């Protein structure tokens, strides 16, 4: 009995060992239960394929007989799917991990080749006995390093990632103390309804690739889908300690207690249009779900400070907590944040338009920052005075390629060029990553352009 079981385990075990680095590299996960799962699903797969072939042949002879085979095959397929779901739901079925370094993958395959050589019959018995222990220890060490690579996966100092999420915003802040803050999640037009899109196809894989396992702070600058559409997926895939949202009409009330008065709300519009801009019900439902799930949902306004670690803090510059009563639209409800680490600072502006930019300047707050995330994807609503006040070294425009909105506007690019501001665009540069020790800034983009 033991020998047949060992033979049955040998093939899936060999496949698992051979593909661990590849699966970790491309999918950022390891599944320990796959060996046992394959004992069940591989035989079922063979039966399903065989019956499928028989059905195809019978279908050319007599359709009712083919249908009978398909009914039988359907039962087996149902067992197959339920088996997969069972193994997927087991504790520890999947471990997510960052992309391993090439040297670790090479060491792993070197160890496997050494094992093959030792047991090939070409190795002297004395050499085999002397070496095999070291090879096994080496493989065990490699396996352990695959799982604990996370502490070394990031850079030193503060790292700010501007993700390429198309026409939307998503920014990851990683502090020297190992804390993670995600500002917006990107999202497609229908992502609130479908639950699939940027959140699961772009943001989640990116975070896992670089070793993020939790989010200490999730900031949703405002409810539009291109900023918050992927939030439900992020909350499902990562533990979140605190969510920060703008105070806006009746959407967020009594943040210490959770939420929320009323199922609908609207942002008051100025001028002739009194109908208001409806806040998506899915956004309100998301906030309720986060609060019910133990995430501290905090309504933030000007003057609030989020302490990420000893030397890293985020100040909310705009809007004030009462602004939601008279704000012109949801874009102008956007939280404006200033991140400071030692001598370097970043300003994140959401989608604030002309009215809010003017209000921000009028607050008299210190707007100086080294890096400016351009408001509203570089639209023509930019106030040149805002760039003058911030006086950044570089600006990042988070924008989708060939978008339908004309972003970034030529007037915005001309303003930045006139002021000598270096421009990074996610549609042209891909992800833009800043790393700083608090004195010097290094920049790397998805197109592998490194600058200091």
QUIRASUL-V952235 format. One record per helix or strand. SS is the DSSP state (h for helix, s for strand). FROM is the first residue (numbers start at 1). LEN is the number of residues. If there is no record, write none. Layout:
ss = <SS;SS>
from = <FROM;FROM>
len = <LEN;LEN>
This chain:
ss = <h;s;h;h;s;h;h;s;s;s;h;h;s;h;h;s;s;s;h;s;s;s;h;h;s;s;h;s;h;h;s;h;s;h;s;s;s>
from = <2;29;34;63;95;102;125;158;171;180;191;198;214;225;231;239;266;277;281;296;305;312;323;331;336;344;354;371;375;384;394;410;422;426;432;441;450>
len = <26;2;26;26;2;17;28;5;4;4;4;12;7;4;7;8;2;2;12;5;5;7;3;3;6;5;9;3;4;7;4;9;4;4;5;5;2>
